[in-house]
Amino acid sequence: ISVDTYKALVADQAIQKGATIINDVSGADIDPEILVVASERNAKYVLTYNRQEPISDELDLIDDAKRFLDEKLLQCEEVGINKENIIFDIGIGFGKSYDQNFDILGRVSELSDLHFDLMVGNSRKSFLQRRLGKGVDQMLSATLAANFYSIQNEVTIVRTHEELEHK
C-alpha cells in the first residue's frame, strides 16, 4: 500500500496504518521531514524527479535527472534512508514540457545504470492526451502502450489507474 503525499505527518500516519511506500512527488522539497519519516519507519520512498521550476529545453534531461538524484541521495543518506528503499520516479508530467516528457520517456533506459527501481506514472497524463487529441476517459490504450514501452526499457514499476487491464 502506497500513500501519495508530500507531508511528513500524513506519511507517518499512513505508515502507522499499514502503508509501506511513501510516494512524494515533491522530492522532499515541500516537507523535508518526510525523509525522516521514511527512514524511521523503514518505508520505501518514491523520489520523484521534479524540479520546482520549469526545466530549460537546453538542459539534457538524463544528465539533470542524475544530478537531481545525486543531490537527493545526500539528503536521504543524512537521515539514514536505506538505499534499497529508494524508488526513482522519472517524474512524467512534473516540471517538464510536453516535448520533455516524451524525451525522458524515450530515453528512460539510460537511467537503468543507477541501480534503483525505476518508476513511471504515464497513466492518463496530459502529454499522451495532447498527442492523441483524446480525453482522459479514452487514454487506456495510450497508457498501456507507454507502460509497455517503459517496461521494455528497464522500468520496474508502473503507476496506473487501470490495474486489471495492466495485469
N, C-alpha and C positions, 0 to 999 in steps of 0.2 A: 504494500500500500504506500502510495506516494502522496505527499502534500505539496501543493503549489503555493508557495508563499515566499515573500522576501522579508517577513517579520520574524524575529527570533522567538518572541513569545508564542506566536501561532505555531511555529515549527516545534517548539518544545512541548506544547500541549498535544499536538498531533502525535508526536513520537511516544509520549506517555500513554496515548490511547491506542497504540498499535501500529502506527505508520513506521516504515523503516527507511524511507527515502525522502529527502528534502529537495524539492525542485525549485531553485531560486533563480528566477530569470534576471535578477539584478547583478549577479556575480558578486554578491555581498557588498555592493556599493551603497545600498539604501540602509541596511542594518547589518554592519559587520559582526555584530554579536551572534548572528545566525551561524557563523563558523564555530563559535564556542559551543553552541548547542549541538551541532553536528559532531564535534569532537567528543564532548562529554557523554553524549548518548550513543556514540559509535554508530551513527547513522550514515547511510550512503548520502552523498551530497552531489547534486547535479549543478555543475558550474557552467553557466551559460555565457558563451561569447557574446557579450552585449556591451558595446561601448555606449556610454550615456549620450554622447554626441554623435551625429551622423559621421560615418566613415568616408573619408575622401576617396574619390574614384581613382586617384593616383596611387593609393596605397595597395600593396599586394595583400589580399585578404588572408592567404595562408600564412604568410610571414607575420602579419599582425595578430592572427589567432594564436600563433605560437608564442609571440611576445606577451600577449594577454594572459595566456595560460601560465607562463613563467612567473609573471607578476603575481597572479592569484595563488600560485602554488606556494610562494613565500608566505603569504598570509595564512594559508591553510597549515603549513608546517609550523608557523609560530604558535598556533593554538593546538597543535597536536593531532590534526586530522590524518588518519591513516591513508596513504596514497591509494591503497586498494579500494578505498571507499569513495573515490572521486570518479564521477562520470562527467565527461566533457561533451556538452551540447553545443553544436556549431552555431546555434542561435539564428536559425532561419526566421526572418521577419523581425528581428530585433536590431535596430540601429543600422540596417542595411537597406540599400536601394533595391528596386526591382531587379536591375541587372546584377547587383552584387549577390542577391540570393541565389540566382542561377549560377553565378561564378563559383561561390563557395560549395554549393551542392555538386557541381560538376567536377570539382577538384577535391572532394572530401577524402578520397583515398590517400592524398598527400599528408593527411593528418594521422594515418594509421601507425606511423612510427613513434607516436607519442606514448604508446603503451598504456592507454586508458581506454575504458569502454567509451565508444563514441555514440552519441545520441543525436537524432534529428527529430524535429517536430514539423513535418510537412503538412500534416492533416488540416485541410480546409484553409490553407494560407492564401492570403490575397494575391501573392505573386503568381500562384497557379490559376486562381480565378481570373486574373487580368490576362494571362497568356491565352486562356481558352475562351474568355468572354462569357463565362458562366457564373451563376450564383453559388452561394455556399452549399445549397442543397443538391448541387449537381457536381460535386467535386470528388466523389468516391473513386472513379477510375483514374483521375489525375493523382490523387493521393496514393492509391495503390501503386501506380507506375513510379512515382517519385520515391516511395519507400522501397520498392523492389530494387530500383537503381541504387539506392543508398546501401541496402544490404549487400548487393553485389560488389560494392566499393568499400568494404571494411567497416561499415556502420554495424554496431552490435545491438543497438536499442532504437526502436522507432516508437515515438509517442503519437498515438492516434485516437480518434474518436470512435472509430469503427473496429472494435476488437474482433468481432466474429468474422467479418469479411477478411481481415488481415490474417487471421488464423487459418 
